[in-house]
Amino acid sequence: MSFVEYSDFIQDGDVAIVYLGHESMMPVKVQKGAQTQTRYGVIRHSTDLIGQRYGSKVTCSKGGWVHVLHPTPELWTVTLPHRTQILYTTDIATITMMLELKPGSVVCESGTGSGSLSHAILRTIAPTGHLHTVEFHQQRAEKAAEEFKEHRVDHLVTVRNQDVCKDGFGVTGVADAVFLDIPSPWEAVRHAKAAMKRQGLCCRQGAGQRGSIRKKGGFTSHCSGWMFSPESRSQAEHHCPKTLQPEATNRRQDVQRTCEALADQGFEEISTVEVLLRVHDVRNVSLPLPDFGPDPSSQTEPGAATAAEKAAPNHASVTIKTTTPPREIPGHTGYLTFATKPRT
Ligand SMILES: C[S@@+](CC[C@H](N)C(=O)[O-])C[C@H]1O[C@@H](n2cnc3c(N)ncnc32)[C@H](O)[C@@H]1O
């Protein structure tokens, strides 16, 4: 098992995802002789997991069953042990697309936090790319390094325990993309610039302008992208705008400071994106058919109902599929600011 390569069978030492239900999953480190308690009873690793196919249905000691899934960055994001606030898949998908991450990309990131974004980056840039991730909290840096090893992606990542605002990323002129998720990203802009490749220009503009990502003049082979999300994820701003108004204002000021710092450092095409996911509810709706009265052409005697009218009384209805938009949009997570380092 590895987070960047699929294997068919569960082995000793793997990290598997035990799926108890859609809202209930947990990661399990598979170890010979170990047991895991679930609400459906015990799972015995040696007999129930090792040697079984990923995706198998496993019966627990109380007779209930679970599915055992191969880990993916998406499943890790919803099951990982939180050491910090994390990025979720909706934002991660946008970041991956906007920074044009692909196999072979070299990426710098700070802070590592709980490693939610890092795992997604690693899966995208494997097998030949590299992630340089910087975290100034020592235990978090050590724990992340330990997890990367357990998940067999450590060959693709270098973890540095340092302050990105003071000491930068520890590399110069190598990164295709830089991502900052720290409280004061404007303090690290010059280090982001230094970490990026010297050449290259790639435009990453939000979809708003033309409904698609614009690219400029074929410089895409040497891309240098940059982005940040201020540490603004938290309670849904949309749920209680009044109580969170000052916080929201602070966040916008933070975005402004970052945009100014980017412009001062010569970055171009600066844009800020907020990703709000609206999941529409698809459901069946039953609508009554209009009653146009008896069909005059098929009537035998005035006032007499036909056989068809007797079989289909006038309260007939039709069932159609429809969608309803959500009443609330939870999950404001942050503002994502993208910019491009121009060719020097
Ligand atoms: C919100 S968390 C990052 C979460 C991460 N993106 C994820 O998806 O799991 C922010 C992290 O940045 C770290 N951090 C804050 N300021 C830093 C700095 N100047 N240098 C390095 N790390 C920093 C914090 O210790 C924290 O772990």
The ligand as a MOL file (V3000), in Angstrom:
LIG
                    3D

  0  0  0     0  0            999 V3000
M  V30 BEGIN CTAB
M  V30 COUNTS 27 29 0 0 0
M  V30 BEGIN ATOM
M  V30 1 C -3.7700 25.8350 9.0110 0
M  V30 2 S -2.3390 24.9230 9.3090 0 CHG=1
M  V30 3 C -1.9790 24.2480 7.7220 0
M  V30 4 C -2.9150 23.1270 7.3520 0
M  V30 5 C -2.5200 22.3590 6.1220 0
M  V30 6 N -2.6060 23.1790 4.9310 0
M  V30 7 C -3.3910 21.1350 5.9750 0
M  V30 8 O -4.1640 21.0780 4.9880 0
M  V30 9 O -3.3250 20.2310 6.8080 0 CHG=-1
M  V30 10 C -1.1190 26.1490 9.4690 0
M  V30 11 C 0.2220 25.6050 9.9080 0
M  V30 12 O 1.1980 26.5840 9.6160 0
M  V30 13 C 2.1710 26.5480 10.6310 0
M  V30 14 N 2.8560 27.8600 10.5740 0
M  V30 15 C 2.3490 29.0530 10.9390 0
M  V30 16 N 3.2560 30.0380 10.7240 0
M  V30 17 C 4.3680 29.4330 10.2050 0
M  V30 18 C 5.6380 29.9120 9.7760 0
M  V30 19 N 5.9460 31.2120 9.8420 0
M  V30 20 N 6.5370 29.0120 9.2940 0
M  V30 21 C 6.2220 27.7050 9.2270 0
M  V30 22 N 5.0350 27.1940 9.6200 0
M  V30 23 C 4.1080 28.0390 10.1000 0
M  V30 24 C 1.3690 26.2820 11.8980 0
M  V30 25 O 2.2050 25.7290 12.9060 0
M  V30 26 C 0.3080 25.3040 11.3850 0
M  V30 27 O 0.7250 23.9810 11.5920 0
M  V30 END ATOM
M  V30 BEGIN BOND
M  V30 1 1 1 2
M  V30 2 1 2 3
M  V30 3 1 2 10
M  V30 4 1 3 4
M  V30 5 1 4 5
M  V30 6 1 5 6
M  V30 7 1 5 7
M  V30 8 2 7 8
M  V30 9 1 7 9
M  V30 10 1 10 11
M  V30 11 1 11 12
M  V30 12 1 11 26
M  V30 13 1 12 13
M  V30 14 1 13 14
M  V30 15 1 13 24
M  V30 16 1 14 15
M  V30 17 1 14 23
M  V30 18 2 15 16
M  V30 19 1 16 17
M  V30 20 1 17 18
M  V30 21 2 17 23
M  V30 22 1 18 19
M  V30 23 2 18 20
M  V30 24 1 20 21
M  V30 25 2 21 22
M  V30 26 1 22 23
M  V30 27 1 24 25
M  V30 28 1 24 26
M  V30 29 1 26 27
M  V30 END BOND
M  V30 END CTAB
M  END
